[in-house]
Amino acid sequence: MKKLFFLAVMSVVGFTAVAQADATEVQADEVTITVTQDFEEISISDLPEAVSAALAKDYPTATIDKAYKNASDQYKLDLSLEDGTTGTLYADAEGNWIQL
């Protein structure tokens, strides 16, 4: 009976050891994808009137620190608020807010 019990324990230990060895040999490759939106800095005075009007309407206390434009006529605005917080907004040429 002792031999049978010993044999069962050794079998379980042996299978566990084999399973662990296989698990450590498998490695997943990590892939990182970076999306570049290709915005180029523009002068704040080059912003369309619709974008400036939308900003004045929706964020009256905001100040534009920098403005950017991409090939799809989308605008990225780096803003500062009166309370010192900063943020980034995206708009299309018609002054509609978009999320990228």
C-alpha positions as a LaTeX table, in Angstrom:
\begin{tabular}{lrrr}
\hline
Residue & $x$ (\AA) & $y$ (\AA) & $z$ (\AA) \\
\hline
Met1 & 0.00 & 0.00 & 0.00 \\
Lys2 & 2.86 & 2.35 & 0.82 \\
Lys3 & 4.41 & 1.66 & $-2.56$ \\
Leu4 & 1.15 & 2.45 & $-4.33$ \\
Phe5 & 0.77 & 5.74 & $-2.44$ \\
Phe6 & 4.42 & 6.63 & $-3.12$ \\
Leu7 & 3.95 & 5.85 & $-6.82$ \\
Ala8 & 0.84 & 8.10 & $-7.02$ \\
Val9 & 2.65 & 11.01 & $-5.33$ \\
Met10 & 5.68 & 10.66 & $-7.58$ \\
Ser11 & 3.44 & 10.61 & $-10.66$ \\
Val12 & 1.73 & 13.85 & $-9.63$ \\
Val13 & 5.07 & 15.49 & $-8.85$ \\
Gly14 & 6.50 & 14.32 & $-12.16$ \\
Phe15 & 3.56 & 15.70 & $-14.16$ \\
Thr16 & 3.72 & 18.99 & $-12.27$ \\
Ala17 & 7.43 & 19.35 & $-12.97$ \\
Val18 & 6.91 & 18.68 & $-16.68$ \\
Ala19 & 4.03 & 21.17 & $-16.84$ \\
Gln20 & 6.14 & 23.85 & $-15.17$ \\
Ala21 & 9.05 & 23.27 & $-17.51$ \\
Asp22 & 6.81 & 23.68 & $-20.55$ \\
Ala23 & 5.24 & 26.84 & $-19.15$ \\
Thr24 & 8.58 & 28.55 & $-18.66$ \\
Glu25 & 9.71 & 27.79 & $-22.19$ \\
Val26 & 6.78 & 29.62 & $-23.78$ \\
Gln27 & 7.38 & 33.35 & $-24.06$ \\
Ala28 & 5.06 & 35.92 & $-25.59$ \\
Asp29 & 6.48 & 38.61 & $-27.82$ \\
Glu30 & 5.31 & 42.11 & $-26.99$ \\
Val31 & 4.32 & 44.43 & $-29.79$ \\
Thr32 & 4.02 & 48.16 & $-29.26$ \\
Ile33 & 2.18 & 50.27 & $-31.81$ \\
Thr34 & 2.68 & 54.01 & $-31.82$ \\
Val35 & 0.32 & 56.19 & $-33.82$ \\
Thr36 & 1.69 & 59.51 & $-34.94$ \\
Gln37 & $-0.84$ & 62.10 & $-35.90$ \\
Asp38 & 1.67 & 64.33 & $-37.72$ \\
Phe39 & 0.57 & 67.67 & $-36.34$ \\
Glu40 & 2.73 & 70.63 & $-37.29$ \\
Glu41 & 2.83 & 73.77 & $-35.18$ \\
Ile42 & 1.11 & 76.80 & $-36.67$ \\
Ser43 & 0.65 & 80.38 & $-35.55$ \\
Ile44 & $-2.38$ & 80.99 & $-33.35$ \\
Ser45 & $-3.47$ & 83.69 & $-35.79$ \\
Asp46 & $-3.68$ & 81.01 & $-38.52$ \\
Leu47 & $-6.53$ & 79.19 & $-36.75$ \\
Pro48 & $-9.85$ & 79.29 & $-38.60$ \\
Glu49 & $-12.43$ & 81.70 & $-37.20$ \\
Ala50 & $-14.78$ & 78.77 & $-36.51$ \\
Val51 & $-12.24$ & 77.13 & $-34.19$ \\
Ser52 & $-11.54$ & 80.39 & $-32.35$ \\
Ala53 & $-15.27$ & 81.07 & $-31.98$ \\
Ala54 & $-15.95$ & 77.57 & $-30.65$ \\
Leu55 & $-13.15$ & 77.96 & $-28.11$ \\
Ala56 & $-14.46$ & 81.36 & $-26.96$ \\
Lys57 & $-17.98$ & 79.94 & $-26.63$ \\
Asp58 & $-17.19$ & 76.65 & $-24.88$ \\
Tyr59 & $-14.04$ & 77.61 & $-22.94$ \\
Pro60 & $-14.21$ & 81.37 & $-22.32$ \\
Thr61 & $-11.39$ & 81.36 & $-19.73$ \\
Ala62 & $-8.98$ & 79.34 & $-21.89$ \\
Thr63 & $-5.82$ & 80.73 & $-23.43$ \\
Ile64 & $-4.22$ & 79.01 & $-26.41$ \\
Asp65 & $-0.55$ & 78.25 & $-25.71$ \\
Lys66 & 0.21 & 76.46 & $-28.98$ \\
Ala67 & $-1.75$ & 75.44 & $-32.06$ \\
Tyr68 & $-1.07$ & 72.58 & $-34.46$ \\
Lys69 & $-2.59$ & 71.39 & $-37.73$ \\
Asn70 & $-2.42$ & 68.06 & $-39.57$ \\
Ala71 & $-2.98$ & 67.12 & $-43.22$ \\
Ser72 & $-6.68$ & 66.36 & $-42.56$ \\
Asp73 & $-7.36$ & 69.98 & $-41.50$ \\
Gln74 & $-7.69$ & 68.95 & $-37.87$ \\
Tyr75 & $-6.39$ & 71.27 & $-35.18$ \\
Lys76 & $-4.71$ & 70.46 & $-31.88$ \\
Leu77 & $-4.86$ & 73.20 & $-29.26$ \\
Asp78 & $-2.71$ & 73.27 & $-26.13$ \\
Leu79 & $-4.64$ & 75.38 & $-23.61$ \\
Ser80 & $-4.20$ & 76.97 & $-20.22$ \\
Leu81 & $-7.08$ & 77.95 & $-17.94$ \\
Glu82 & $-7.17$ & 80.78 & $-15.42$ \\
Asp83 & $-6.81$ & 78.35 & $-12.50$ \\
Gly84 & $-3.50$ & 77.09 & $-13.91$ \\
Thr85 & $-4.70$ & 73.80 & $-15.35$ \\
Thr86 & $-3.66$ & 72.83 & $-18.85$ \\
Gly87 & $-5.16$ & 70.57 & $-21.45$ \\
Thr88 & $-5.37$ & 69.65 & $-25.11$ \\
Leu89 & $-8.40$ & 69.89 & $-27.39$ \\
Tyr90 & $-8.86$ & 68.73 & $-30.96$ \\
Ala91 & $-11.16$ & 70.41 & $-33.49$ \\
Asp92 & $-11.99$ & 70.18 & $-37.17$ \\
Ala93 & $-11.92$ & 73.20 & $-39.51$ \\
Glu94 & $-15.63$ & 73.90 & $-38.83$ \\
Gly95 & $-15.04$ & 74.31 & $-35.09$ \\
Asn96 & $-16.47$ & 70.94 & $-34.02$ \\
Trp97 & $-14.68$ & 69.24 & $-31.14$ \\
Ile98 & $-13.32$ & 65.82 & $-32.03$ \\
Gln99 & $-11.55$ & 63.03 & $-30.18$ \\
Leu100 & $-8.38$ & 61.49 & $-31.54$ \\
\hline
\end{tabular}
